[in-house]
Amino acid sequence: MSYELFIGLRYLRAKRKQTFISINSVISIAGIFLGVAALIVVLAVMNGFEKELRDKILGINSHIVLMELTGEMKDHENVMKSVEEIEGVVASTPFIYSQAMLKNEDRVTGVILRGISPESALTVLNLGEIREGSIDYLSENYKGEDMPDLPGVILGKELAEILSLNLFDTVEVLLPMGIPTPMGMVPRIRKFSVVGIFESGSYEYDSTLLFMSLKNCKEFLGMEDTVTGIEIKIANIYRATEIAEDIEAKLGYPYWARTWMELNKNLFSALKMEKRVMFIILSLIILVAAFSIITTLIMAVMEKAKDIAILKSMGATSRSIMKIFMVQGLVMGIIGTTLGGIAGIALALNLEKIAAFLEDLFGFTVFPKDVYYLSELPSRVNYGDVAIIVATALLISFLAAIYPSWNASRLDPAEGLRYE
């Protein structure tokens, strides 16, 4: 800091009739504080939502799905061996996909039926927490004494609650397409035993998915030695497109690989767009605070016109006068941004606890699990976003201080002292 700037600041602050930090300055600081804190919290929630949603989707679903354009896949075991030889592929497992109805007494609901291989499914998929039972019951090799007589199925926690099902309860699975009989088409019905209840953390999956072994699923659907396709897990999820192209190039027609990004393109594109829009909208709070900085500095220039004139008559240059008010504007911006950053990060890191406290205090649900994909309010602080927010707030504060400071530097000493 130059000597003239130091003397100018000491002189202006020494005036007891006008305070250096006025009420308008406090309002400006508060505006920047709220804008920065709100931006950090909102973007942390959106980052957390995107990450949790991606983890849930890529847990229940694989990174790449390989299917045949001509229909069901034959000779899937040899196809899996060829796929696992490709660089970047970690594991693969066959699957069958269909739709069915689940019935328990007088309660009926639609489900997504997925046949999986108990031996290889967990190397690719993540069902979350198995709250009751075990996936081992689906295996043909399981010989435990508690093995039920009926074929086993695993379903989500929410689905179990909807149908009032517990472990080892009997449930009926119906296929709407049915089978032909002399009396016409009759729905195919078979009884199964509930051998597992999982909780993935996603209400949509927990309330709609029903898993059974590949063998039982083939028998129930009347399929021969075919599967719907192969699910593939890779080491780097962001190389999914590249690895999918390698798989198609190696296997050729009629094999078709689709990545998790393609299958959920609209969802993640919408999340990114919403994040950008929220950044722009909440940045307006900082812009409003910037106008408050402009107003504060203009009023300070008007109030201290005599002091500025005295400083200029003492030899202060226009540049040093401009620096004085630029520093005042930047100080307000730095204080507001620093406090807002600290408060925003603290709120974002403890958002789940705060949400739980508000739910207990007011008796309402902040994050209804039957409306959103997730059952908890996620929050993930991205310090890269925080750096961008802080830099943006300081830049806006700097730009807001330019005009009033330039206006103060152009003040004519004779005009400032005319009526004194």
C-alpha positions in Angstrom: 0.0 0.0 0.0 1.4 3.4 -1.0 2.1 6.2 1.6 -0.6 8.4 0.1 -3.2 5.6 0.3 -2.2 4.9 3.9 -2.5 8.5 4.9 -5.8 8.9 3.0 -7.4 5.9 4.8 -6.2 7.1 8.2 -7.6 10.6 7.5 -11.0 9.3 6.4 -11.3 7.0 9.3 -10.3 9.7 11.7 -13.4 11.7 10.9 -15.7 10.9 13.9 -18.8 12.4 12.3 -18.9 9.9 9.5 -18.1 6.2 10.1 -16.0 4.3 7.6 -18.3 1.3 7.8 -21.9 2.6 7.5 -25.2 0.8 7.7 -25.2 0.7 3.9 -21.9 -1.1 4.0 -23.3 -3.7 6.4 -26.3 -4.2 4.1 -23.9 -4.7 1.2 -21.8 -7.2 3.1 -24.9 -9.1 4.2 -26.1 -9.3 0.5 -22.8 -10.8 -0.6 -22.8 -13.1 2.4 -26.3 -14.5 1.6 -25.5 -14.8 -2.1 -22.3 -16.7 -1.6 -23.7 -19.0 1.1 -26.8 -19.8 -0.9 -24.8 -20.6 -4.0 -22.5 -23.0 -2.1 -25.3 -24.8 -0.4 -27.5 -25.2 -3.5 -24.6 -26.4 -5.7 -23.5 -28.8 -2.9 -27.0 -30.3 -2.8 -27.1 -30.6 -6.6 -23.6 -32.2 -6.7 -24.7 -34.6 -3.9 -27.9 -35.4 -5.7 -26.1 -36.1 -9.0 -23.4 -38.3 -7.3 -25.9 -40.2 -5.2 -28.2 -40.7 -8.1 -25.3 -41.9 -10.3 -24.1 -44.3 -7.6 -27.6 -45.7 -7.1 -28.2 -46.1 -10.9 -24.8 -47.6 -11.4 -25.3 -49.9 -8.4 -28.5 -51.6 -9.5 -27.5 -51.2 -13.2 -24.3 -52.0 -14.9 -21.9 -49.6 -16.7 -22.5 -51.2 -20.1 -25.4 -53.4 -21.4 -24.7 -55.7 -24.3 -27.6 -57.1 -26.3 -28.3 -58.5 -29.7 -30.3 -56.5 -32.2 -32.0 -59.6 -33.5 -33.5 -60.6 -30.2 -32.5 -62.8 -27.3 -28.8 -63.6 -26.9 -27.5 -67.1 -27.4 -24.2 -68.6 -26.4 -23.8 -65.9 -23.8 -21.0 -67.7 -21.9 -18.6 -67.5 -24.9 -19.7 -63.9 -25.4 -18.8 -63.1 -21.8 -15.4 -64.6 -22.2 -14.7 -62.5 -25.2 -15.9 -59.3 -23.5 -13.8 -59.9 -20.4 -10.7 -60.1 -22.5 -11.1 -56.4 -23.5 -9.0 -53.9 -21.7 -10.9 -51.9 -19.1 -13.6 -54.6 -18.5 -13.7 -55.8 -14.9 -16.5 -58.3 -14.9 -19.7 -59.4 -16.7 -22.9 -61.2 -15.9 -25.9 -62.4 -17.9 -29.4 -61.1 -17.2 -33.1 -61.5 -18.1 -35.4 -58.6 -18.2 -39.2 -58.8 -18.1 -42.3 -57.3 -16.5 -44.7 -59.1 -14.2 -47.3 -58.7 -11.5 -46.7 -59.6 -7.8 -49.6 -60.8 -5.7 -49.9 -61.4 -2.0 -53.5 -62.2 -0.8 -55.6 -59.2 -2.1 -52.6 -56.9 -2.8 -51.3 -56.7 -6.3 -48.6 -54.5 -7.9 -46.5 -54.3 -11.1 -42.8 -55.2 -10.9 -39.7 -55.3 -13.1 -38.6 -58.9 -13.2 -34.8 -59.5 -13.5 -33.2 -62.9 -13.7 -29.6 -62.8 -12.5 -26.8 -65.3 -12.0 -26.2 -65.5 -8.2 -22.5 -66.5 -8.8 -21.5 -63.5 -10.9 -24.2 -60.8 -10.4 -22.6 -59.2 -7.3 -19.3 -58.7 -9.2 -21.2 -56.3 -11.5 -24.2 -55.1 -9.5 -24.6 -53.6 -6.1 -28.0 -54.2 -4.5 -27.2 -52.0 -1.6 -27.9 -53.4 1.9 -29.4 -56.9 2.1 -31.6 -56.2 5.2 -33.0 -59.8 5.5 -32.0 -63.1 3.9 -29.2 -63.6 1.4 -28.6 -63.8 -2.3 -27.1 -67.2 -1.6 -30.6 -68.7 -1.5 -30.9 -68.1 -5.2 -27.9 -70.3 -6.0 -28.4 -73.9 -7.0 -25.4 -74.8 -4.9 -26.8 -73.6 -1.7 -27.7 -76.6 0.5 -28.6 -74.9 3.9 -31.1 -76.5 6.2 -33.2 -73.3 6.1 -33.6 -73.5 2.3 -37.3 -73.0 1.4 -39.1 -75.6 -0.7 -40.3 -73.0 -3.3 -38.0 -71.1 -5.7 -36.6 -68.0 -4.2 -37.0 -64.3 -5.1 -35.4 -61.1 -3.7 -37.3 -57.9 -3.6 -36.9 -54.3 -2.4 -37.8 -53.0 1.1 -40.5 -50.7 -0.2 -42.0 -53.4 -2.3 -42.1 -55.8 0.7 -43.9 -53.1 2.7 -46.4 -52.4 -0.1 -47.4 -56.1 -0.2 -46.9 -56.8 3.6 -44.2 -59.4 2.9 -41.6 -60.8 5.3 -38.7 -63.1 4.9 -39.7 -66.6 3.7 -43.3 -65.5 3.0 -44.9 -67.0 -0.1 -45.8 -64.7 -3.0 -47.4 -65.2 -6.4 -45.8 -63.9 -9.6 -48.1 -63.5 -12.6 -47.1 -63.0 -16.2 -49.7 -60.8 -18.1 -49.0 -62.4 -21.5 -50.2 -65.7 -20.2 -50.3 -69.2 -21.8 -52.8 -70.5 -24.4 -55.4 -73.0 -23.1 -58.7 -74.4 -24.5 -60.4 -71.7 -22.4 -58.3 -69.0 -24.0 -55.2 -67.1 -22.7 -54.6 -67.7 -19.0 -52.1 -65.7 -17.0 -49.0 -67.7 -16.0 -48.9 -67.9 -12.2 -46.2 -69.4 -10.0 -45.5 -69.3 -6.3 -42.1 -68.2 -4.9 -40.6 -67.7 -1.5 -39.2 -64.4 -0.4 -35.5 -65.2 0.4 -34.1 -61.7 0.6 -35.1 -58.1 1.1 -32.7 -55.4 -0.1 -32.5 -51.6 0.3 -30.7 -49.7 -2.4 -31.6 -46.2 -1.0 -33.5 -45.4 -4.2 -37.3 -45.5 -3.7 -37.9 -46.3 -7.4 -35.8 -49.4 -7.4 -36.8 -50.6 -3.9 -40.5 -50.4 -4.9 -40.3 -52.0 -8.3 -37.5 -54.6 -8.7 -37.8 -58.3 -8.2 -34.8 -60.6 -8.6 -34.8 -64.3 -9.2 -32.1 -66.8 -10.3 -31.4 -67.1 -14.1 -32.5 -70.7 -14.1 -35.8 -70.1 -12.4 -36.5 -67.0 -14.5 -35.9 -69.0 -17.7 -38.3 -71.7 -16.6 -40.9 -69.3 -15.5 -40.8 -67.2 -18.7 -40.6 -70.3 -20.9 -37.2 -69.3 -22.4 -34.8 -71.7 -23.8 -31.0 -71.5 -23.3 -31.0 -67.7 -24.0 -30.8 -64.5 -22.0 -31.8 -60.9 -22.6 -28.2 -59.7 -22.6 -25.0 -59.2 -20.6 -24.3 -56.5 -18.0 -20.7 -55.3 -17.9 -18.7 -53.5 -15.2 -15.7 -51.4 -16.2 -12.8 -49.9 -14.2 -13.4 -46.2 -15.3 -17.1 -45.3 -15.8 -16.1 -42.2 -17.9 -14.5 -44.5 -20.5 -17.8 -46.4 -21.0 -18.3 -45.0 -24.6 -14.8 -46.0 -25.7 -15.0 -49.5 -24.2 -18.5 -50.0 -25.7 -17.1 -49.2 -29.1 -14.2 -51.7 -28.5 -16.8 -54.4 -27.6 -18.9 -53.8 -30.7 -15.8 -53.8 -32.9 -14.6 -57.1 -31.5 -18.0 -58.9 -31.5 -19.4 -57.3 -34.7 -23.0 -57.6 -35.8 -25.6 -58.2 -34.3 -24.2 -57.2 -30.9 -25.1 -53.7 -29.6 -23.5 -52.1 -26.5 -25.2 -49.2 -24.7 -23.5 -47.2 -21.9 -24.9 -45.9 -18.7 -24.5 -42.4 -20.1 -26.7 -43.2 -23.1 -29.3 -45.0 -21.0 -29.6 -42.0 -18.6 -28.7 -39.2 -20.9 -31.8 -37.1 -20.4 -31.6 -37.3 -16.7 -28.0 -36.3 -16.2 -28.3 -33.6 -18.9 -31.2 -32.1 -17.1 -29.2 -32.1 -13.8 -26.3 -30.3 -15.4 -28.6 -27.7 -17.0 -30.4 -27.2 -13.8 -27.1 -26.7 -12.0 -26.0 -24.0 -14.5 -29.4 -22.2 -14.3 -29.3 -22.2 -10.5 -25.8 -20.7 -10.5 -27.0 -17.9 -12.8 -30.2 -17.3 -10.7 -28.5 -17.2 -7.4 -25.7 -15.0 -8.8 -28.3 -12.3 -9.1 -28.3 -12.1 -5.3 -24.6 -11.1 -5.5 -25.4 -8.7 -8.3 -28.0 -7.0 -6.1 -25.4 -6.7 -3.3 -23.0 -5.2 -5.9 -25.5 -2.4 -6.6 -25.6 -1.9 -2.9 -21.8 -1.5 -2.9 -22.1 1.1 -5.7 -24.8 3.0 -3.7 -22.7 2.9 -0.6 -19.6 4.2 -2.3 -21.4 6.9 -4.1 -22.9 8.1 -0.8 -19.5 7.9 0.8 -18.1 10.1 -2.0 -20.8 12.7 -1.5 -20.4 12.7 2.3 -16.6 13.0 2.1 -16.4 15.5 -0.8 -14.8 18.0 1.6 -12.2 15.4 2.9 -11.4 14.4 -0.7 -10.9 18.0 -1.6 -8.6 18.5 1.3 -6.5 15.4 0.4 -6.2 16.6 -3.1 -5.1 20.1 -2.0 -2.5 18.4 0.2 -1.1 16.7 -2.9 -3.0 13.4 -3.2 -3.3 12.3 -6.8 -6.5 11.1 -8.5 -5.1 7.6 -8.6 -4.5 7.5 -4.9 -8.1 8.8 -4.2 -9.5 6.1 -6.5 -7.5 3.5 -4.6 -9.0 4.6 -1.3 -12.5 3.9 -2.4 -11.6 0.8 -4.4 -10.1 -0.7 -1.2 -13.3 0.2 0.7 -15.4 -1.6 -2.0 -13.1 -4.6 -2.0 -13.0 -4.8 1.8 -16.8 -5.1 1.8 -16.6 -7.8 -0.9 -13.9 -9.8 0.8 -15.7 -9.7 4.2 -19.0 -10.8 2.7 -17.4 -13.4 0.5 -15.3 -14.9 3.4 -18.2 -15.0 5.8 -20.5 -16.4 3.2 -18.0 -19.1 2.1 -17.4 -20.2 5.7 -21.2 -20.3 6.5 -22.0 -22.0 3.1 -19.5 -24.8 3.6 -20.5 -25.3 7.2 -24.2 -25.6 6.2 -23.4 -27.9 3.3 -21.3 -30.3 5.3 -24.1 -30.6 8.0 -27.1 -30.4 5.8 -28.4 -33.9 6.5 -28.3 -33.2 10.3 -30.0 -29.8 9.8 -32.7 -31.4 7.7 -33.3 -34.2 10.3 -33.5 -31.6 13.1 -36.1 -29.5 11.1 -38.1 -32.7 10.4 -38.2 -33.5 14.1 -38.9 -29.9 15.1 -41.8 -29.2 12.7 -43.0 -32.7 12.0 -42.7 -32.6 8.2 -40.6 -34.4 5.6 -38.0 -32.2 3.9 -37.2 -34.9 1.3 -40.1 -37.2 0.6 -38.7 -40.5 -0.6 -41.8 -41.4 -2.7 -41.3 -38.2 -4.8 -37.5 -38.2 -5.3 -35.2 -40.9 -6.5 -33.3 -40.9 -3.1 -34.5 -41.3 0.5 -32.0 -38.8 2.0 -31.0 -35.2 1.4 -27.5 -35.5 -0.2 -24.8 -32.8 0.0 -21.4 -32.9 -1.5 -19.1 -29.8 -1.4 -17.1 -29.4 -4.6 -14.3 -27.0 -3.7 -13.8 -26.2 -7.3 -17.3 -24.8 -7.4 -16.5 -22.9 -4.1 -13.4 -21.4 -5.7 -15.5 -20.3 -8.8 -18.2 -18.8 -6.5 -15.6 -16.9 -4.4 -13.8 -15.6 -7.5 -17.1 -14.5 -9.1 -18.2 -12.6 -5.9 -14.8 -10.8 -5.6 -14.8 -9.9 -9.3 -18.4 -8.5 -9.0 -17.3 -6.5 -5.9 -14.2 -5.2 -7.7 -16.3 -4.1 -10.8 -18.9 -2.5 -8.6 -16.3 -0.3 -6.9 -14.8 1.0 -10.1 -17.4 3.7 -11.1 -17.8 5.3 -7.6 -14.0 5.3 -7.1 -13.4 6.8 -10.5 -16.1 9.4 -9.8 -14.3 10.3 -6.5 -11.0 10.7 -8.3 -12.4 13.3 -10.7 -13.7 15.5 -7.9 -12.5 19.1 -8.2 -11.0 20.4 -4.9 -12.5 23.9 -5.6 -16.0 22.4 -5.9 -15.5 20.4 -2.8 -14.5 23.4 -0.7 -16.7 26.0 -2.4 -19.3 26.2 0.4 -17.0 25.6 3.3 
